[in-house]
Amino acid sequence: MALAGVHHVSLNVGDAEKAVRFYREVLGLEQIPRPDFGFPGYWLRSGGQEIHLIQVADHRAPDGQHFAFRVEDIDRVVAEIRSHGVEVSDPFPVPGAGRQSFLRDPSGNLIELNQPAK
């Protein structure tokens, strides 16, 4: 078997409208068409991968679970996100791997920003 990569990550959110604004306006993802599944949600694209937002009643973000966006210039990305009033950890080195920072979306889902070592 040969998997071709990750197609999408599905995230539960408490408020799909608030979440899609965050992912579009703060993180710059592209909203793409989504079929009507009979429940609120959105599909977004980042590079060749997708993020699928699904509104869930009484959503509670799981402890420790996260996904990461690869970035080329973590300092610039952190500054841009902070300009939207979003709290982001200061970038820190991970020996042999690069640098990373963390933030949370409006539903509390943990997001990593990852600048791989060159």
N, C-alpha and C positions, 0 to 999 in steps of 0.2 A: 504494500500500500504506500502511496506517495501523496501526502496532503499538500495542497498548493498554497497554504497560508491561511490567515484568519480573514474571513469574509466580513463578519460583524460581531460586535459586542452588544448585548441587550442589557439595558439598565432600567430597573424599576425606579420610578420617581413619584413624588407625592402630588405634584402639579405639573402636568405636561406642558402647559402654556409657559409657565415661568421657566421651566427647564430648557425648552427649545430656544427661548430668548437668550438665555445664558450661553448655550452652546453656539448659537449663531453670532450674537453681538459681542460677547467677551472672548470666546475662543476661535471665532471665525469659521466655523464649520458651514458647509453648504447643505441647505435643506433639500431633500429629494422626495419625489412622490412616494406615498405610502398607501397601500390598499386600505379600504375600510374594513377593519376587523371587528367592528362593533364595540370597541373600547378606545379611549383616547390614547394617542401616541404619535410619535414623529420618527422619521428616518433622516439621518444626516450623514454626510460623507466627509472624511478627512483623508486626503491622499487617495489611496486605493482601498481603504477600509471604511466600514460604516459603523455608526453608533445608532442603535434603535432604542428610543425612549418609550417606555410603557408606563402609563399612569396606573398606580395601584393604591387603593384605599389604605390608610393607616401605614404608609410606607415607613420603614425604618432602615437606614443604611446599615449594611453589615459591617461589623468591626473588622478592620484590617484589610478587607477585600478592596482591590483597586485595579485600575488599568493605567497604562502610560501612553502619553503622546511623545514621540520623538521630536526633538527640536534641534536646530542648528546653533542658535545663540540663546542660551537659557537666560542670561542676564537681560537681554532685550525683551524676551517673552514675558518674564516675570514683571518687568517694569510696565509693559503694556497692560497686562492683566490687572496690576495694582492701580493703574490709571482709571479703571472701571470701579474702584472701591472694593475690590475682591481681595481677601487676605490670602497670601501665598507665602510659604516658608522661604527663607533665604536659601539660595542654591548651596549645596554642600557636595564635596567630593565623595565618590565611592571608589576606593582603591581598585585600579585595574579595569573599572567599568565606565567612568565618566563622572558627570555631575547630575544631581536631581533636586527637584523641589516638589512640594505637595500643596494641593488646595482641595476644596470641596465644592461641589455644585450646589445649587439651591436646595436639593433634597438631602444633602449630607454625604453623597457618594464621594469617595476619595479618588482623586486624580493625581497621577504623577506626571511631571514634566521631566524628560530624560534627554540629556545631551551626551551621547556616547563618546567615549574616548576616541581620539583620532589615531 
